[in-house]
């Protein structure tokens, strides 16, 4: 591992094992929580992106860039979520090992839903059928989860191992384009990252809104491109999180075999805790009904896992700014279907949502996919799922 400074000498003298613990940098707070769970009692990972910032566009501060530079291992969802981070990973953290969580075998992967009202939902259902049955089956011992598998389990079924996903992409013309899009994110789209590099070059600004605005503006030219890949919000399915715990433990054990037993035990403990959380949320979601609108299409995985379904999204999954036609379509949908619940997010300004639905009588509630206000650490991920469930209960459970 990287050499420690003189300030670490007392630690080195007290326990030589500490010198070999990998320095780990993690992209977002929910994933950081999973890594912290696996590293509990061994080390502490560094968080790159604060929960109050949007992962779709961000200007790193110097301290966050330093975490990448010091890292022996970078764990991130992937370029589908944070395309602006791909360039810095190559330049700042080029010598670090990297774990791309969307590439972990067996996880549920869902495609983007098309349009403001998810016109291509039937296609996505098909994709989800192929995409995750293995992930669901992995938790079939959880009785409550099995009930939802019966309803939605087909939503995510089959050998959605990594290679099958690739075959599926080649089997469909649009999925071939998806593969191209993924490659672009990983490589060619570093060209898109001019704004990311620019942001990074001015990271002392630290303006999340500024970064998001840049990204949103950039995405206007890439709407179709953004739609043809994998929805990156995969951490909102606790089954995926369980598989990621195992993958994180395996990668840490490869880099740090002396602590492999601790990593494995922590992953097992984390998975058991997630099963309890998942069963509890399934029971809480069961009585809820009615359509709802989300600010951006980030909740597909949570919906599919727990048997609820958004009627539409004001913004796309990449959180780019919606055009007037999309906003009008959402407003018409709310009126036509009598939808009474609209969600905003703390990472984005709610002013537009308030303006769009002024005078409609809809309830505007806050839901958070990243954990703003929650304590950073291993407990954040289960607390995040619990808070999201409470948001759905609050908004959908009111008559």
C-alpha positions, 0 to 999 in steps of 0.5 A, a space after each residue: 500500500 502507499 507509504 504513510 506520512 510521519 504522522 502515521 508512525 505511532 500507528 505503524 508501531 502499534 500494529 503492523 497490519 494497519 500499514 497494509 490496509 488499502 486506501 479506498 476511495 468511493 464515489 457516493 455515500 450509499 456505496 461508501 456505506 457498503 464499503 464501510 460495512 465490509 471494512 469495519 474494524 479494519 479501515 475506513 474508506 474515503 468518500 468522494 461525492 457528498 450526499 447533497 451533490 448530484 452524482 450526474 454532474 459535480 466539481 470535485 474539491 481538492 480534498 476529494 481529488 486527493 482521496 482519489 490520488 491516495 487510493 489503492 482501490 476505487 469503488 464506484 457504480 460506474 461511468 453510467 452514473 458519474 461520467 465526469 469521474 472517469 477522466 480523473 480516475 484515469 489521470 489522478 487514480 491511474 495506479 489504483 485498482 478499480 471495482 465497477 459495481 455495475 459490472 458485478 456478475 449476477 446483479 439486476 440491471 434495468 434499462 432506462 425508461 423512455 419518455 416522461 410517462 415511460 412509454 417504453 415500459 413494456 420493453 423495460 419489463 422485458 429487459 428486467 425479466 432477463 436482467 435480474 432473476 438471478 439477483 432475486 433468487 439470491 435472496 429467495 430465502 427472504 420470505 417477504 422478498 419472495 412475495 414480491 418476486 412473485 409479483 415483480 420477481 419476473 421483473 428481474 429474472 434469469 441468468 442476468 450474469 454479466 455475459 448474458 447481459 452482453 449477449 442480450 445487447 447484441 441480440 437487440 439493435 438498440 442494445 447494440 447501441 447501448 453497448 456503444 453508449 457504454 463504451 463511450 462512457 468508459 472511453 470516448 465519452 471522456 471527450 464529453 468530460 470536457 465539462 468534468 475536466 473543466 469542473 475539476 480544474 475549477 474544483 475550488 468553486 465547489 458549486 454543486 448547482 454550477 456543476 449540475 447546470 453544466 452537466 444538464 446543459 451538456 446532456 441536452 445534446 446527449 439525451 438519446 445517448 443517455 437513454 440507451 444504456 443501463 440505469 445506473 441507480 442500481 444501489 436502490 435494490 438491496 439485492 444488488 447491495 448484497 451482491 456488492 458486499 460480496 464483491 467488495 469483500 473479494 476485492 479487498 481480500 485480493 489486495 489485503 489477504 491478511 484481513 480477508 477473514 474480517 472482510 468476509 465476516 463483515 460482508 456476511 453480517 451486512 447481507 443478513 442485516 439487509 435481508 431484515 431491512 428488505 423484509 420490513 420494507 416489503 411489508 410496509 410497501 404492500 398496502 400502498 397504491 396509486 401512481 406518483 411522479 418523481 423528479 428524475 427517474 432514479 427509483 426504478 430498482 426500488 420500485 421493481 423490488 418492492 412492487 410499486 410503480 412511478 407513473 412518470 418522471 419530470 426529468 430523465 434518469 441522468 437528471 438533465 433539464 426537461 424541455 417544455 413538452 416533457 413538463 406539459 406531458 407530466 402535468 397533463 398526466 397528473 390531471 388525467 390520472 388524478 395523481 396526488 403525489 409528486 416527489 422532489 429531491 434535496 440534490 435539486 432545486 424544487 422551484 421548478 416542481 412547485 411552479 409546474 404543479 402550482 394550483 393542482 392540489 398535489 402533495 409535493 414530498 421529498 425523497 432522497 436516493 443518496 442519504 442527505 442528512 444521514 450519518 456517513 458510515 456503514 449505517 447509512 445504507 439501511 437508513 437510506 432505504 428506511 427513509 425512502 420507504 417512509 417517504 413513500 408511506 407519507 406521500 402515497 398513504 394519504 388518501 
